Amino acid sequence: MRDRGPAAEVAYNGQQGDMWDAHADMALAALVTSLASSVRRRSPAATTR
């Protein structure tokens, strides 16, 4: 594979110009996961198995 420079790397990775984009996505995923987990624990259906 030929070296096409930094512009090709950015295009290949699909970066959007925000260096914190991946961090924000992971933080949002962690927040939603913890909220869903707490809602599931409080759900009456989760306690009746």
N, CA, C and O atoms as a Tripos MOL2 file, in Angstrom:
@<TRIPOS>MOLECULE
protein
  196   195    49     0     0
PROTEIN
NO_CHARGES

@<TRIPOS>ATOM
      1 N           0.8450   -1.1790    0.0000 N.3       1 MET1
      2 CA          0.0000    0.0000    0.0000 C.3       1 MET1
      3 C           0.8880    1.2380    0.0000 C.2       1 MET1
      4 O           1.8500    1.3270    0.7630 O.2       1 MET1
      5 N           0.5630    2.1650   -0.8420 N.am      2 ARG2
      6 CA          1.3500    3.3830   -0.9320 C.3       2 ARG2
      7 C           0.9790    4.3560    0.1720 C.2       2 ARG2
      8 O          -0.1660    4.4080    0.6220 O.2       2 ARG2
      9 N           1.9770    5.1300    0.6010 N.am      3 ASP3
     10 CA          1.7410    6.1750    1.5980 C.3       3 ASP3
     11 C           1.1140    7.3730    0.9050 C.2       3 ASP3
     12 O           1.7150    7.9440   -0.0050 O.2       3 ASP3
     13 N          -0.0590    7.7540    1.3120 N.am      4 ARG4
     14 CA         -0.7550    8.8640    0.6670 C.3       4 ARG4
     15 C          -0.8360   10.0920    1.5590 C.2       4 ARG4
     16 O          -1.4850   11.0750    1.2000 O.2       4 ARG4
     17 N          -0.1890   10.0500    2.7070 N.am      5 GLY5
     18 CA         -0.1140   11.2170    3.5610 C.3       5 GLY5
     19 C          -1.2300   11.3110    4.5800 C.2       5 GLY5
     20 O          -2.1350   10.4780    4.6070 O.2       5 GLY5
     21 N          -1.1570   12.3370    5.4210 N.am      6 PRO6
     22 CA         -2.1290   12.5130    6.5100 C.3       6 PRO6
     23 C          -3.5630   12.7130    6.0210 C.2       6 PRO6
     24 O          -4.5040   12.2850    6.6890 O.2       6 PRO6
     25 N          -3.7430   13.3520    4.8750 N.am      7 ALA7
     26 CA         -5.1110   13.5900    4.3800 C.3       7 ALA7
     27 C          -5.8170   12.2720    4.0750 C.2       7 ALA7
     28 O          -7.0100   12.1290    4.3400 O.2       7 ALA7
     29 N          -5.0880   11.3160    3.5230 N.am      8 ALA8
     30 CA         -5.6750   10.0130    3.2290 C.3       8 ALA8
     31 C          -6.0160    9.2750    4.5170 C.2       8 ALA8
     32 O          -7.0270    8.5750    4.5840 O.2       8 ALA8
     33 N          -5.1860    9.4250    5.5290 N.am      9 GLU9
     34 CA         -5.4540    8.7660    6.8210 C.3       9 GLU9
     35 C          -6.7100    9.3230    7.4570 C.2       9 GLU9
     36 O          -7.5280    8.5700    7.9860 O.2       9 GLU9
     37 N          -6.8680   10.6260    7.4110 N.am     10 VAL10
     38 CA         -8.0510   11.2650    7.9900 C.3      10 VAL10
     39 C          -9.2990   10.8280    7.2410 C.2      10 VAL10
     40 O         -10.3230   10.5370    7.8590 O.2      10 VAL10
     41 N          -9.2260   10.7780    5.9280 N.am     11 ALA11
     42 CA        -10.3840   10.3500    5.1260 C.3      11 ALA11
     43 C         -10.7170    8.8880    5.3940 C.2      11 ALA11
     44 O         -11.8900    8.5260    5.4800 O.2      11 ALA11
     45 N          -9.6890    8.0420    5.5260 N.am     12 TYR12
     46 CA         -9.9130    6.6210    5.7690 C.3      12 TYR12
     47 C         -10.5560    6.3920    7.1350 C.2      12 TYR12
     48 O         -11.4590    5.5660    7.2670 O.2      12 TYR12
     49 N         -10.0980    7.1100    8.1360 N.am     13 ASN13
     50 CA        -10.6250    6.9460    9.4930 C.3      13 ASN13
     51 C         -12.0040    7.5590    9.6570 C.2      13 ASN13
     52 O         -12.7100    7.2270   10.6090 O.2      13 ASN13
     53 N         -12.4010    8.4360    8.7650 N.am     14 GLY14
     54 CA        -13.7000    9.0760    8.8700 C.3      14 GLY14
     55 C         -13.7490   10.1200    9.9590 C.2      14 GLY14
     56 O         -14.8130   10.3670   10.5280 O.2      14 GLY14
     57 N         -12.6280   10.7380   10.2610 N.am     15 GLN15
     58 CA        -12.5780   11.7380   11.3130 C.3      15 GLN15
     59 C         -13.3530   12.9810   10.8880 C.2      15 GLN15
     60 O         -13.3920   13.3310    9.7080 O.2      15 GLN15
     61 N         -13.9560   13.6280   11.8500 N.am     16 GLN16
     62 CA        -14.8130   14.7670   11.5660 C.3      16 GLN16
     63 C         -14.1970   16.0750   12.0360 C.2      16 GLN16
     64 O         -14.8920   17.0880   12.1060 O.2      16 GLN16
     65 N         -12.9320   16.0770   12.3530 N.am     17 GLY17
     66 CA        -12.2780   17.2960   12.7820 C.3      17 GLY17
     67 C         -12.3740   17.5610   14.2770 C.2      17 GLY17
     68 O         -11.8640   18.5740   14.7560 O.2      17 GLY17
     69 N         -13.0060   16.6870   15.0080 N.am     18 ASP18
     70 CA        -13.1420   16.8550   16.4540 C.3      18 ASP18
     71 C         -12.3200   15.7750   17.1400 C.2      18 ASP18
     72 O         -12.6610   14.5930   17.0900 O.2      18 ASP18
     73 N         -11.2300   16.1950   17.7830 N.am     19 MET19
     74 CA        -10.3640   15.1870   18.3930 C.3      19 MET19
     75 C         -11.0080   14.4880   19.5890 C.2      19 MET19
     76 O         -10.5210   13.4410   20.0160 O.2      19 MET19
     77 N         -12.0810   15.0370   20.1350 N.am     20 TRP20
     78 CA        -12.7580   14.4390   21.2930 C.3      20 TRP20
     79 C         -14.0100   13.6790   20.8930 C.2      20 TRP20
     80 O         -14.7740   13.2670   21.7660 O.2      20 TRP20
     81 N         -14.2450   13.4800   19.6090 N.am     21 ASP21
     82 CA        -15.4630   12.8300   19.1340 C.3      21 ASP21
     83 C         -15.6140   11.4130   19.6950 C.2      21 ASP21
     84 O         -16.6830   11.0530   20.1870 O.2      21 ASP21
     85 N         -14.5630   10.6220   19.6240 N.am     22 ALA22
     86 CA        -14.6390    9.2460   20.1230 C.3      22 ALA22
     87 C         -14.8320    9.2200   21.6380 C.2      22 ALA22
     88 O         -15.5470    8.3660   22.1620 O.2      22 ALA22
     89 N         -14.1940   10.1540   22.3380 N.am     23 HIS23
     90 CA        -14.3380   10.2120   23.7930 C.3      23 HIS23
     91 C         -15.7680   10.5740   24.1770 C.2      23 HIS23
     92 O         -16.3280   10.0040   25.1130 O.2      23 HIS23
     93 N         -16.3500   11.5160   23.4580 N.am     24 ALA24
     94 CA        -17.7370   11.9080   23.7360 C.3      24 ALA24
     95 C         -18.6860   10.7480   23.4530 C.2      24 ALA24
     96 O         -19.6310   10.5270   24.2110 O.2      24 ALA24
     97 N         -18.4500   10.0070   22.3720 N.am     25 ASP25
     98 CA        -19.2850    8.8430   22.0590 C.3      25 ASP25
     99 C         -19.2030    7.7930   23.1620 C.2      25 ASP25
    100 O         -20.2230    7.2270   23.5560 O.2      25 ASP25
    101 N         -18.0090    7.5310   23.6560 N.am     26 MET26
    102 CA        -17.8430    6.5280   24.7090 C.3      26 MET26
    103 C         -18.4630    6.9890   26.0280 C.2      26 MET26
    104 O         -19.0510    6.1860   26.7530 O.2      26 MET26
    105 N         -18.3330    8.2820   26.3390 N.am     27 ALA27
    106 CA        -18.9420    8.8070   27.5660 C.3      27 ALA27
    107 C         -20.4600    8.7150   27.4890 C.2      27 ALA27
    108 O         -21.1120    8.3570   28.4700 O.2      27 ALA27
    109 N         -21.0230    9.0330   26.3370 N.am     28 LEU28
    110 CA        -22.4710    8.9380   26.1640 C.3      28 LEU28
    111 C         -22.9380    7.4900   26.2640 C.2      28 LEU28
    112 O         -23.9720    7.2120   26.8710 O.2      28 LEU28
    113 N         -22.1870    6.5730   25.6760 N.am     29 ALA29
    114 CA        -22.5390    5.1520   25.7610 C.3      29 ALA29
    115 C         -22.5010    4.6630   27.2020 C.2      29 ALA29
    116 O         -23.3730    3.9010   27.6190 O.2      29 ALA29
    117 N         -21.5020    5.0920   27.9660 N.am     30 ALA30
    118 CA        -21.4090    4.6920   29.3740 C.3      30 ALA30
    119 C         -22.5740    5.2620   30.1780 C.2      30 ALA30
    120 O         -23.1350    4.5750   31.0320 O.2      30 ALA30
    121 N         -22.9350    6.5000   29.9110 N.am     31 LEU31
    122 CA        -24.0560    7.1270   30.6120 C.3      31 LEU31
    123 C         -25.3620    6.4030   30.3180 C.2      31 LEU31
    124 O         -26.1220    6.0960   31.2360 O.2      31 LEU31
    125 N         -25.6240    6.1320   29.0600 N.am     32 VAL32
    126 CA        -26.8690    5.4570   28.6780 C.3      32 VAL32
    127 C         -26.9060    4.0420   29.2470 C.2      32 VAL32
    128 O         -27.9590    3.5780   29.6840 O.2      32 VAL32
    129 N         -25.7770    3.3600   29.2440 N.am     33 THR33
    130 CA        -25.7180    2.0050   29.7960 C.3      33 THR33
    131 C         -26.0210    2.0070   31.2920 C.2      33 THR33
    132 O         -26.7590    1.1520   31.7820 O.2      33 THR33
    133 N         -25.4520    2.9630   32.0120 N.am     34 SER34
    134 CA        -25.7040    3.0090   33.4530 C.3      34 SER34
    135 C         -27.1490    3.4000   33.7440 C.2      34 SER34
    136 O         -27.7500    2.8790   34.6830 O.2      34 SER34
    137 N         -27.7050    4.2930   32.9670 N.am     35 LEU35
    138 CA        -29.1150    4.6420   33.1550 C.3      35 LEU35
    139 C         -30.0300    3.4600   32.8550 C.2      35 LEU35
    140 O         -30.9700    3.1950   33.6050 O.2      35 LEU35
    141 N         -29.7620    2.7590   31.7780 N.am     36 ALA36
    142 CA        -30.5790    1.5960   31.4340 C.3      36 ALA36
    143 C         -30.4580    0.5110   32.4910 C.2      36 ALA36
    144 O         -31.4380   -0.1600   32.8140 O.2      36 ALA36
    145 N         -29.2750    0.3400   33.0230 N.am     37 SER37
    146 CA        -29.0630   -0.6600   34.0540 C.3      37 SER37
    147 C         -29.8320   -0.3160   35.3280 C.2      37 SER37
    148 O         -30.4230   -1.1950   35.9550 O.2      37 SER37
    149 N         -29.8260    0.9600   35.7090 N.am     38 SER38
    150 CA        -30.5430    1.3470   36.9220 C.3      38 SER38
    151 C         -32.0520    1.2480   36.7350 C.2      38 SER38
    152 O         -32.7720    0.9030   37.6730 O.2      38 SER38
    153 N         -32.5300    1.5430   35.5460 N.am     39 VAL39
    154 CA        -33.9670    1.4170   35.2790 C.3      39 VAL39
    155 C         -34.3640   -0.0530   35.3050 C.2      39 VAL39
    156 O         -35.4210   -0.4040   35.8300 O.2      39 VAL39
    157 N         -33.5290   -0.9030   34.7450 N.am     40 ARG40
    158 CA        -33.8350   -2.3340   34.7330 C.3      40 ARG40
    159 C         -33.8460   -2.9070   36.1460 C.2      40 ARG40
    160 O         -34.6660   -3.7690   36.4600 O.2      40 ARG40
    161 N         -32.9460   -2.4360   36.9900 N.am     41 ARG41
    162 CA        -32.9250   -2.9300   38.3780 C.3      41 ARG41
    163 C         -34.1750   -2.5410   39.1370 C.2      41 ARG41
    164 O         -34.6240   -3.2840   40.0090 O.2      41 ARG41
    165 N         -34.7490   -1.3790   38.8180 N.am     42 ARG42
    166 CA        -35.9520   -0.9210   39.5320 C.3      42 ARG42
    167 C         -37.2310   -1.5010   38.9540 C.2      42 ARG42
    168 O         -38.2940   -1.4040   39.5670 O.2      42 ARG42
    169 N         -37.1340   -2.0960   37.7890 N.am     43 SER43
    170 CA        -38.3060   -2.6370   37.1120 C.3      43 SER43
    171 C         -38.8410   -3.8650   37.8550 C.2      43 SER43
    172 O         -38.0640   -4.7380   38.2440 O.2      43 SER43
    173 N         -40.1630   -3.9380   38.0550 N.am     44 PRO44
    174 CA        -40.7290   -5.1280   38.7250 C.3      44 PRO44
    175 C         -40.5180   -6.3910   37.9030 C.2      44 PRO44
    176 O         -40.3960   -7.4760   38.4720 O.2      44 PRO44
    177 N         -40.4730   -6.2800   36.5980 N.am     45 ALA45
    178 CA        -40.2670   -7.4540   35.7620 C.3      45 ALA45
    179 C         -38.8780   -8.0430   35.9610 C.2      45 ALA45
    180 O         -38.6840   -9.2440   35.7730 O.2      45 ALA45
    181 N         -37.9200   -7.2240   36.3360 N.am     46 ALA46
    182 CA        -36.5460   -7.7190   36.5310 C.3      46 ALA46
    183 C         -36.4370   -8.5400   37.8250 C.2      46 ALA46
    184 O         -35.5390   -9.3740   37.9430 O.2      46 ALA46
    185 N         -37.3210   -8.3220   38.7790 N.am     47 THR47
    186 CA        -37.2220   -9.0460   40.0550 C.3      47 THR47
    187 C         -38.0490  -10.3280   40.0710 C.2      47 THR47
    188 O         -37.8350  -11.1810   40.9320 O.2      47 THR47
    189 N         -38.9680  -10.4800   39.1580 N.am     48 THR48
    190 CA        -39.8130  -11.6830   39.1180 C.3      48 THR48
    191 C         -39.3300  -12.6040   38.0160 C.2      48 THR48
    192 O         -39.7580  -12.4860   36.8680 O.2      48 THR48
    193 N         -38.4460  -13.5140   38.3580 N.am     49 ARG49
    194 CA        -37.9190  -14.4490   37.3570 C.3      49 ARG49
    195 C         -38.3480  -15.8430   37.6570 C.2      49 ARG49
    196 O         -38.0000  -16.7670   36.9220 O.2      49 ARG49
@<TRIPOS>BOND
     1     1     2 1
     2     2     3 1
     3     3     4 2
     4     3     5 am
     5     5     6 1
     6     6     7 1
     7     7     8 2
     8     7     9 am
     9     9    10 1
    10    10    11 1
    11    11    12 2
    12    11    13 am
    13    13    14 1
    14    14    15 1
    15    15    16 2
    16    15    17 am
    17    17    18 1
    18    18    19 1
    19    19    20 2
    20    19    21 am
    21    21    22 1
    22    22    23 1
    23    23    24 2
    24    23    25 am
    25    25    26 1
    26    26    27 1
    27    27    28 2
    28    27    29 am
    29    29    30 1
    30    30    31 1
    31    31    32 2
    32    31    33 am
    33    33    34 1
    34    34    35 1
    35    35    36 2
    36    35    37 am
    37    37    38 1
    38    38    39 1
    39    39    40 2
    40    39    41 am
    41    41    42 1
    42    42    43 1
    43    43    44 2
    44    43    45 am
    45    45    46 1
    46    46    47 1
    47    47    48 2
    48    47    49 am
    49    49    50 1
    50    50    51 1
    51    51    52 2
    52    51    53 am
    53    53    54 1
    54    54    55 1
    55    55    56 2
    56    55    57 am
    57    57    58 1
    58    58    59 1
    59    59    60 2
    60    59    61 am
    61    61    62 1
    62    62    63 1
    63    63    64 2
    64    63    65 am
    65    65    66 1
    66    66    67 1
    67    67    68 2
    68    67    69 am
    69    69    70 1
    70    70    71 1
    71    71    72 2
    72    71    73 am
    73    73    74 1
    74    74    75 1
    75    75    76 2
    76    75    77 am
    77    77    78 1
    78    78    79 1
    79    79    80 2
    80    79    81 am
    81    81    82 1
    82    82    83 1
    83    83    84 2
    84    83    85 am
    85    85    86 1
    86    86    87 1
    87    87    88 2
    88    87    89 am
    89    89    90 1
    90    90    91 1
    91    91    92 2
    92    91    93 am
    93    93    94 1
    94    94    95 1
    95    95    96 2
    96    95    97 am
    97    97    98 1
    98    98    99 1
    99    99   100 2
   100    99   101 am
   101   101   102 1
   102   102   103 1
   103   103   104 2
   104   103   105 am
   105   105   106 1
   106   106   107 1
   107   107   108 2
   108   107   109 am
   109   109   110 1
   110   110   111 1
   111   111   112 2
   112   111   113 am
   113   113   114 1
   114   114   115 1
   115   115   116 2
   116   115   117 am
   117   117   118 1
   118   118   119 1
   119   119   120 2
   120   119   121 am
   121   121   122 1
   122   122   123 1
   123   123   124 2
   124   123   125 am
   125   125   126 1
   126   126   127 1
   127   127   128 2
   128   127   129 am
   129   129   130 1
   130   130   131 1
   131   131   132 2
   132   131   133 am
   133   133   134 1
   134   134   135 1
   135   135   136 2
   136   135   137 am
   137   137   138 1
   138   138   139 1
   139   139   140 2
   140   139   141 am
   141   141   142 1
   142   142   143 1
   143   143   144 2
   144   143   145 am
   145   145   146 1
   146   146   147 1
   147   147   148 2
   148   147   149 am
   149   149   150 1
   150   150   151 1
   151   151   152 2
   152   151   153 am
   153   153   154 1
   154   154   155 1
   155   155   156 2
   156   155   157 am
   157   157   158 1
   158   158   159 1
   159   159   160 2
   160   159   161 am
   161   161   162 1
   162   162   163 1
   163   163   164 2
   164   163   165 am
   165   165   166 1
   166   166   167 1
   167   167   168 2
   168   167   169 am
   169   169   170 1
   170   170   171 1
   171   171   172 2
   172   171   173 am
   173   173   174 1
   174   174   175 1
   175   175   176 2
   176   175   177 am
   177   177   178 1
   178   178   179 1
   179   179   180 2
   180   179   181 am
   181   181   182 1
   182   182   183 1
   183   183   184 2
   184   183   185 am
   185   185   186 1
   186   186   187 1
   187   187   188 2
   188   187   189 am
   189   189   190 1
   190   190   191 1
   191   191   192 2
   192   191   193 am
   193   193   194 1
   194   194   195 1
   195   195   196 2
@<TRIPOS>SUBSTRUCTURE
     1 MET1         2 RESIDUE 1 A MET
     2 ARG2         6 RESIDUE 1 A ARG
     3 ASP3        10 RESIDUE 1 A ASP
     4 ARG4        14 RESIDUE 1 A ARG
     5 GLY5        18 RESIDUE 1 A GLY
     6 PRO6        22 RESIDUE 1 A PRO
     7 ALA7        26 RESIDUE 1 A ALA
     8 ALA8        30 RESIDUE 1 A ALA
     9 GLU9        34 RESIDUE 1 A GLU
    10 VAL10       38 RESIDUE 1 A VAL
    11 ALA11       42 RESIDUE 1 A ALA
    12 TYR12       46 RESIDUE 1 A TYR
    13 ASN13       50 RESIDUE 1 A ASN
    14 GLY14       54 RESIDUE 1 A GLY
    15 GLN15       58 RESIDUE 1 A GLN
    16 GLN16       62 RESIDUE 1 A GLN
    17 GLY17       66 RESIDUE 1 A GLY
    18 ASP18       70 RESIDUE 1 A ASP
    19 MET19       74 RESIDUE 1 A MET
    20 TRP20       78 RESIDUE 1 A TRP
    21 ASP21       82 RESIDUE 1 A ASP
    22 ALA22       86 RESIDUE 1 A ALA
    23 HIS23       90 RESIDUE 1 A HIS
    24 ALA24       94 RESIDUE 1 A ALA
    25 ASP25       98 RESIDUE 1 A ASP
    26 MET26      102 RESIDUE 1 A MET
    27 ALA27      106 RESIDUE 1 A ALA
    28 LEU28      110 RESIDUE 1 A LEU
    29 ALA29      114 RESIDUE 1 A ALA
    30 ALA30      118 RESIDUE 1 A ALA
    31 LEU31      122 RESIDUE 1 A LEU
    32 VAL32      126 RESIDUE 1 A VAL
    33 THR33      130 RESIDUE 1 A THR
    34 SER34      134 RESIDUE 1 A SER
    35 LEU35      138 RESIDUE 1 A LEU
    36 ALA36      142 RESIDUE 1 A ALA
    37 SER37      146 RESIDUE 1 A SER
    38 SER38      150 RESIDUE 1 A SER
    39 VAL39      154 RESIDUE 1 A VAL
    40 ARG40      158 RESIDUE 1 A ARG
    41 ARG41      162 RESIDUE 1 A ARG
    42 ARG42      166 RESIDUE 1 A ARG
    43 SER43      170 RESIDUE 1 A SER
    44 PRO44      174 RESIDUE 1 A PRO
    45 ALA45      178 RESIDUE 1 A ALA
    46 ALA46      182 RESIDUE 1 A ALA
    47 THR47      186 RESIDUE 1 A THR
    48 THR48      190 RESIDUE 1 A THR
    49 ARG49      194 RESIDUE 1 A ARG
